[in-house]
């Protein structure tokens, strides 16, 4: 449970190690859509090549506006980043939790990010005998005062999903305990009806993360975003470096 494994998707490293062409390798180590990138995206990226000498918008303003319309959120409730992993670290740096809870097994970067701020980490162990299902009651019971709870939904790597109505119940428990809830929806796109991103801005201490890596197959562009109320978004932007989202990522 305490061991951190390396990420998958290192095709170039494997190709070099075995003297192979990376195009000949079938990658089962990264959960990224294997279908080709849509032609419209390729064309849009080609059209932006002429703008490489220009700086991108330092806070991805236009990207956030269009994303806000798509999500039915105000752009001021959204922060964009160089992949959702950047935002995991940024959120943890801003919150500075003393105590935190994560599922086990789950995405390894939560532990790394929490370790960077010295948070005391506890695990909610998922059991293979139960199909790695998540007990909502156990999650709610685990929320301590001023504790940060990170939930990957659907969970990576187990694939188990917490239904929207259950997640809303978890969200309702956080204000009374002054807890912080970070919900990572990097894999939600196949189950959008279970997303709670539209509720994130209505709650005081809740962040909802999204990624364009998995479903859209754009891992190399590093596109992630998070929704929260304006108080937290403003604090995040004060700490985030400018221009973390490059020209091509904003174009997509």
C-alpha positions in Angstrom: 0.0 0.0 0.0 2.9 2.3 0.7 4.8 1.5 -2.5 4.6 4.0 -5.4 4.8 2.6 -8.9 6.2 4.4 -11.9 3.7 5.6 -14.5 3.0 3.7 -17.7 3.1 5.1 -21.2 6.9 5.4 -21.5 6.9 4.0 -25.0 10.1 5.7 -26.1 12.0 4.4 -23.1 10.8 0.8 -23.8 11.4 1.2 -27.6 15.0 2.3 -26.9 15.6 -0.5 -24.4 14.6 -3.2 -26.8 15.6 -1.5 -30.1 12.0 -1.3 -31.3 10.0 1.2 -33.2 7.5 2.6 -30.7 4.7 2.4 -33.3 5.0 -1.4 -33.1 4.3 -1.5 -29.4 0.8 -2.1 -28.0 0.6 -0.1 -24.8 -1.6 -1.5 -22.0 0.1 0.6 -19.3 -1.8 3.9 -19.9 -5.6 4.2 -20.1 -5.7 6.5 -23.1 -8.2 6.3 -26.0 -6.4 4.4 -28.7 -8.5 5.9 -31.6 -6.8 8.4 -33.9 -6.9 12.1 -32.9 -9.9 13.7 -34.7 -9.0 15.4 -38.0 -10.5 18.7 -36.7 -8.0 18.9 -33.9 -5.1 18.1 -36.2 -6.2 20.9 -38.6 -6.7 23.4 -35.7 -3.2 22.6 -34.4 -1.6 23.1 -37.9 -3.4 26.4 -38.3 -1.8 27.6 -35.0 1.8 26.9 -36.1 2.2 30.4 -37.5 1.5 31.8 -34.0 4.3 29.9 -32.2 6.3 33.2 -31.8 3.5 34.6 -29.8 2.8 34.1 -26.1 -0.3 32.2 -25.2 -2.8 33.8 -22.9 -1.2 33.6 -19.5 -4.3 32.3 -17.7 -6.1 30.6 -20.7 -9.0 33.1 -20.6 -10.6 32.2 -23.9 -10.2 28.5 -23.2 -11.9 28.9 -19.9 -14.7 31.0 -21.4 -15.5 28.3 -24.0 -15.2 25.6 -21.5 -17.5 27.4 -19.1 -20.2 27.5 -21.8 -19.8 23.8 -22.4 -20.0 23.0 -18.7 -22.6 25.7 -17.9 -20.2 27.3 -15.4 -18.8 30.8 -15.1 -15.3 30.9 -16.4 -14.2 32.5 -13.1 -15.1 29.1 -11.4 -12.6 27.3 -13.6 -8.8 27.0 -13.6 -6.8 25.5 -16.5 -3.5 23.7 -16.2 -0.7 21.7 -17.8 -2.7 18.5 -17.3 -4.8 17.7 -14.3 -1.7 16.4 -12.5 -0.3 20.0 -12.2 -3.6 21.0 -10.6 -3.5 18.2 -8.1 -0.1 19.5 -6.8 -1.3 23.1 -7.0 -4.5 22.4 -5.1 -2.7 20.5 -2.3 -0.1 23.4 -2.1 -2.8 25.9 -1.7 -4.9 23.9 0.8 -1.9 22.7 2.9 -3.8 19.9 4.6 -2.4 18.5 7.8 -4.4 15.3 7.4 -5.5 13.5 4.3 -7.3 10.3 3.2 -7.0 8.5 -0.2 -8.3 5.2 -1.5 -5.9 2.3 -2.0 -5.2 1.4 -4.7 -5.5 4.7 -6.5 -3.6 7.2 -8.7 -0.1 7.5 -7.2 0.3 11.3 -7.7 -2.1 12.0 -4.8 0.4 10.5 -2.3 3.3 12.4 -3.9 1.5 15.7 -3.8 0.4 15.2 -0.2 3.9 14.1 0.9 5.3 17.4 -0.5 3.3 19.4 2.1 3.9 16.9 5.0 0.3 15.8 5.3 -0.4 12.9 7.5 -1.8 10.3 5.1 -4.4 7.6 5.8 -5.8 5.0 3.4 -9.2 3.6 2.8 -8.3 0.1 1.7 -10.4 -1.3 -1.2 -10.6 -5.1 -1.1 -10.3 -7.4 -4.1 -12.9 -9.8 -2.6 -15.5 -7.0 -2.9 -14.5 -6.1 -6.5 -12.6 -3.1 -5.1 -16.0 -1.4 -4.5 -16.0 1.8 -2.6 -18.1 2.0 0.6 -19.7 5.4 0.7 -20.6 5.0 4.4 -16.9 4.2 5.1 -15.9 7.3 3.1 -18.2 9.6 5.0 -17.2 8.1 8.4 -13.5 8.6 7.5 -13.9 12.4 7.0 -12.3 14.0 10.0 -12.3 17.7 10.9 -10.1 19.7 8.6 -9.1 16.6 6.6 -8.6 16.5 2.9 -10.3 13.6 1.1 -9.2 12.8 -2.4 -11.5 10.5 -4.5 -10.7 9.4 -8.0 -14.1 8.7 -9.7 -14.1 6.4 -11.5 -11.2 5.1 -9.6 -7.9 4.5 -11.3 -6.9 1.7 -11.6 -9.9 -0.3 -10.4 -12.6 1.4 -12.6 -15.2 1.4 -9.8 -17.5 4.4 -9.9 -19.5 6.2 -7.1 -22.9 7.2 -8.4 -23.8 10.9 -8.5 -26.4 10.7 -5.8 -23.9 9.0 -3.5 -21.2 11.6 -4.3 -23.6 14.4 -3.5 -24.2 12.8 -0.1 -20.4 12.8 0.5 -20.2 16.4 -0.6 -22.9 17.4 1.9 -20.8 16.0 4.8 -17.7 18.1 4.1 -18.8 21.6 5.2 -19.8 20.6 8.8 -16.4 19.0 9.3 -14.5 21.9 7.6 -13.1 19.2 5.3 -11.7 19.6 1.8 -12.9 17.3 -0.9 -11.0 16.8 -4.2 -12.9 14.7 -6.8 -10.8 13.6 -9.7 -13.0 12.9 -12.7 -10.3 12.2 -15.2 -12.1 9.0 -16.4 -15.7 10.3 -16.1 -16.4 11.0 -19.8 -17.9 7.6 -20.4 -20.2 8.1 -17.5 -21.0 11.9 -17.6 -24.4 11.3 -16.0 -22.4 10.6 -12.8 -20.3 13.8 -12.8 -20.7 16.3 -10.0 -18.7 19.1 -11.6 -21.8 21.3 -11.9 -22.2 21.2 -8.1 -18.6 22.0 -7.2 -19.1 25.7 -7.3 -22.1 25.6 -5.0 -20.1 24.1 -2.2 -17.5 25.8 0.0 -14.6 23.4 0.0 -14.9 21.2 -3.0 -12.7 20.8 -6.1 -13.6 18.8 -9.2 -10.8 17.9 -11.6 -11.1 16.9 -15.3 -8.6 15.8 -17.9 -8.6 15.7 -21.7 -5.9 13.0 -21.7 -7.9 9.8 -21.4 -11.2 10.0 -23.3 -9.9 12.5 -25.9 -6.5 10.8 -26.3 -4.5 14.0 -26.0 -1.9 13.0 -23.4 0.9 14.8 -25.1 -0.9 18.2 -25.1 -1.3 18.2 -21.3 -4.8 19.7 -20.9 -6.5 19.7 -17.5 -8.9 21.9 -15.6 -10.7 22.1 -12.2 -13.9 23.7 -11.0 -14.4 25.2 -7.6 -15.9 28.3 -6.1 -14.3 31.7 -6.9 -12.5 31.9 -3.5 -10.4 28.8 -4.2 -9.9 29.6 -7.9 -8.5 33.0 -7.1 -6.1 31.5 -4.5 -5.0 28.9 -7.1 -4.3 31.5 -9.7 -2.2 33.5 -7.2 0.1 30.5 -6.8 0.1 29.1 -10.3 2.8 30.3 -12.7 1.7 32.1 -15.8 1.6 30.4 -19.2 1.4 26.8 -17.9 -1.1 26.0 -20.7 0.7 26.3 -24.0 -0.7 27.7 -27.3 -1.7 24.3 -28.8 -3.4 23.1 -25.6 -5.5 26.3 -25.5 -6.3 25.9 -29.2 -7.8 22.4 -28.7 
